[in-house]
C-alpha cells in the first residue's frame, strides 16, 4: 500500500481568514449608544481581546501585538484603512524606534502574524480551537486565479510572496452586525477576508 501526502489546495477567494472580538472602554466624557455615533479614536481606548485564546495567539507574534490589532481595528472602523498595506502607508513616516520606522516594524510583525494564521505549527497551538477560519497546515497550497481563470499565484515554494500578496489584497472589515456597545464597553469584530 502506497500512502501519499497530497496537499490541500485552497483557493484564496471568498474566504474569511480570521475574526477577532476586540474590546474598548468608552471615554467617560461621552455617552454612546450606537457605534455610528463614534467619530474619533479619542472617544474610546483599547481594553483587550474578548477571548483569551486570541491574546495567546497574538502574543506569539509580539507581546504587544494584541494592542496593534486594536489600533488596526480603530482605523478600519473609521474607514482610514481597508488593507494591511493601507495601515503600513499610514505609519510610513511615524516615529523612529531604534533606527526603524513604525512601518518597518508593522510590516515584519504582520508577515509573522500571517505566517501563524496560514501555517500554524502544531507545537505552537496554545488552545484546542484555532482562530483561523481556513483549513491550513504546512502542507496547504494556496492559489489565486486571474479574471481569465489562469493561475496567477501558487504558494508551494513562495510563502514570503504569499504574505506580501495578502498585505495588499486581504480586506479588513468591521462586522457592524455583531459589534456592539454595552455598559460603556465597545466590542468590535474585526474580520480578515480575501
N, C-alpha and C positions, 0 to 999 in steps of 0.2 A: 504494500500500500504506500502510495506517494502522498505526502502531505505538503501542500503549497501554502505559502504565506502571501495570499493575494491581498493587496492593499485596498482600503476603502476609497472609492473615488467620490469626492464631494464637490459639487458644483457651487461656486461662490456666487449665488444669486438667490434672492428672496429668502435669506437666512437671518435669523436673529442669533447673533454670536453669544451675547450675554446681556443680562439685565441686573442693575444694582438699585436697591432702595436706599436712598441717602437722606438723612435727617438734618434739619437745620432748626435752630431756635429763631423765632421771630424777635426782632429788636423790640424791646419793651415800650419804645416810643410809638409803636404802631399797633393797630388792631385790624388785622386782615381776616376775612372770612373766605375769600376766593383767591386762587393762585393768580388769576388775571389782574388782580389789584397790585401785585408786586411790580415795581418799576426799576429797582436798583439793588445791587448786591449788598448795599449797606443796610438794607431793611431786614436782612436775615443772615445768620452766620452758621458756619459748619458745626454740627454737633457730633455726627458719626454715621457709620453704616448701620442700617436697621438689623442686618444679620451678622452675627459674629463670624460666620464662615467667610463672608465677603472680606472682612478685615484681615483674616488669616491669609487668604489667597493673595490679597493686595500687598500684604507685608512681605511676601516672597519677592516682590519687585523692589520695595523700599519701605522702611518703617513708616514713612510719612506719605506713602503713595495714596492711601485712602483719602487724605485731605486734598491731594492733587485731583483726584476723581471728583471730589466735592466741588472744587473750583471749576473744573471742566463742566459739570452739570449746571452750575450757575450760568456760565457763558452760553450753553446750549439753550437754557430756558429763555434767555433774553434775545435769542436769535443771532448772537455775535459769532457763533461757530456752528458748523454743520458736520465738519470732519476733524480728525486729529490734526491734519495739516493746517486747517484754519487756526486752531489753537496755537500751533507752533509759530505760525506767521504773526499772530498777535503778540507773542512773547519773544520775538526775534531780537528786539532791541532792549529787552529788560535788563535788570541789574546783572552785573558780572560777579560770579562767585568763584573764587579760586581760578580765575582766568577763563571761565566758561560762561557763556550766556545761558539764560534760562532755557532758551530754545534747544541748545545742545543737550542740556540735562533732560528735558522733556522728551526729545527725540530718542535718546538712549533708553529711558525708562518706558516709553510707550512700546518700543520694539521688544523689550524684555517682557512687558505685560502681555503683548500679543503672542509671544512665544509660549507663555504659560497657558493662554487660552486655547491655542491651536495644537500645541504639542505637550500636553501635561505629562510629566514624569510620574509614574506610579508611586515612586518613593516620596514624592513631594506633596502628595494629597494629604491635606490636613483634616478632611472630613469625608464622610461617605458619599455625599452627593456633590458633584462639581457644579459650579455656576455656569459652566459652558453649555450652551444650547446645542451646538453642533456635535456630531459624533466625531471625536477626534482622538488620535493617538499618533505615535511616531510612525506608524505605517500608513497614515492617511495621505492621500494625494489630492491636493486642491487644484481646481482649474477654473478658468474663465473662458467664455466664448464671446466673439465679437458679434455685431449685428447680422453678419452673414452666416453665423453658426460655426465659424472657423475657430480653432483653439488659439487664444491669444496669450494665455498663461497656463503653465503646468508646473506644479511645485515640487516635483520629485527630487530635484537636486538644488533648488533655489529658495530655501526657506527665508533667507535675508531679503530676497526680492519680494516674497510674499508680504512681509511686514511693511516694506516700503510702499507696496501697492495698496495695502489696507489703510495705511496712514492717509492716503489720498482719496480712496474710494469708499471706505466704510462710513456709513452715515450714523450720526449721533442724534438721538431723538429723546425728548422727554415725553413719557406716556402720561398725558394730562388726565386721561380717563381714570387711571389708578393712582395718580399723585393726589395729595390732599393736605389740608391744614386742619389740625385738631389740637386743642389745648395749647395753643401758641407754638406748636411744632409743625413745621413744614416737612412733608415727606415727598421727595421727587423720585420718580422711577426713570433712571437713565438706561436706554437701550442702545446697543451697538448692532447695526444692521448692515447687510450688504445685499 
